[in-house]
Amino acid sequence: MERSYDALIIGAGIVGAAVAYRLAERGLRVAVLEAASVPAAQATAKSAAGVRVQFSEAVNVRLSWASIKEYRTFEEVFGVSSGYRPIGYLFLVPEGAEAAYERALATQKSLGVPVERLTLDEAKKLADFDPEGVAFATWGPADGVIDPHLVAHAYLKAARARGAELFTETPLLQAGRRGEAWRVETPAGPFTAPVV
Ligand SMILES: Cc1cc2nc3c(=O)[nH]c(=O)nc-3n(C[C@H](O)[C@H](O)[C@H](O)COP(=O)(O)OP(=O)(O)OC[C@H]3O[C@@H](n4cnc5c(N)ncnc54)[C@H](O)[C@@H]3O)c2cc1C
């Protein structure tokens, strides 16, 4: 039997779970195909759980800041806390690397995210360190940690409440175009959708 959807998502880690929620929220008929017997047991479960706006590429800064804002109010929408704790990230900038960090800081500031340039004395008030070879520091007070496993499960639950279906022990074995649609082969039979 062939099952047809608007979108197929391969993998129920935090990325697949979040995408499933966003698409189901927009009314798409979504199937999530997960190879393992449970979701979010691979990289998502092994992550050190850090979230930060301190990136050098604008796209990463914007994605992370959007995520942090969602994690802050996660409980209001998903009924469970994301585990977000803004413990802050302190970067110690080595001498010789000032220009790259100044560029990253300028990108972050142009996007309006919370980040500051600190002198060594200011940084030492946050954490003690040997200042030898350190030029300056950058501090992201909204950077911190979340609970990725819990967040992935919350996205999946919300997606399923909006009609998304999760198929565990259903690995993608092979995929190919068939006209306008993708056909994904799994041990549980074929799935089709215009988008994978
Ligand atoms: C040790 C470690 C520390 C990390 N620390 C951080 C951190 O501090 N901050 C941070 O932002 N990121 C961190 N990361 C990276 C972060 O964990 C990953 O970027 C993120 O979890 C990726 O999510 P994902 O959903 O793409 O992948 P995964 O969570 O790996 O999910 C992929 C899913 O796809 C399934 N799958 C695979 N093949 C198939 C198939 N053929 N068919 C169906 N399903 C399939 C897998 O079973 C799995 O469930 C860390 C990663 C590791 C390993």
The ligand as an ORCA input file, in Angstrom:
! r2SCAN-3c Opt
* xyz 0 1
  C      28.528     15.099     21.493
  C      27.688     16.156     20.791
  C      27.537     17.411     21.363
  C      26.775     18.395     20.719
  N      26.597     19.614     21.322
  C      25.812     20.562     20.741
  C      25.535     21.799     21.391
  O      25.983     22.069     22.511
  N      24.737     22.694     20.752
  C      24.197     22.430     19.518
  O      23.476     23.291     18.981
  N      24.445     21.269     18.873
  C      25.218     20.330     19.466
  N      25.446     19.144     18.834
  C      24.871     18.958     17.510
  C      23.387     18.625     17.640
  O      23.215     17.558     18.554
  C      22.847     18.255     16.268
  O      23.127     19.308     15.351
  C      21.369     18.022     16.263
  O      20.956     17.161     17.300
  C      20.973     17.451     14.916
  O      19.610     17.143     14.951
  P      19.008     16.242     13.821
  O      17.547     16.104     14.108
  O      19.420     16.770     12.491
  O      19.789     14.848     13.966
  P      19.528     13.579     14.936
  O      19.120     13.980     16.310
  O      20.705     12.688     14.786
  O      18.269     12.921     14.260
  C      18.357     12.256     13.023
  C      17.354     11.134     13.064
  O      17.310     10.532     11.784
  C      17.174      9.123     11.961
  N      17.624      8.502     10.720
  C      18.881      8.371     10.251
  N      18.872      7.748      9.054
  C      17.569      7.495      8.759
  C      16.879      6.868      7.648
  N      17.558      6.372      6.587
  N      15.532      6.799      7.687
  C      14.813      7.279      8.737
  N      15.422      7.868      9.820
  C      16.771      7.981      9.805
  C      18.035      8.828     13.174
  O      17.667      7.617     13.796
  C      17.731     10.039     14.061
  O      16.654      9.831     14.961
  C      26.176     18.119     19.463
  C      26.312     16.849     18.891
  C      27.046     15.876     19.547
  C      27.161     14.484     18.933
*
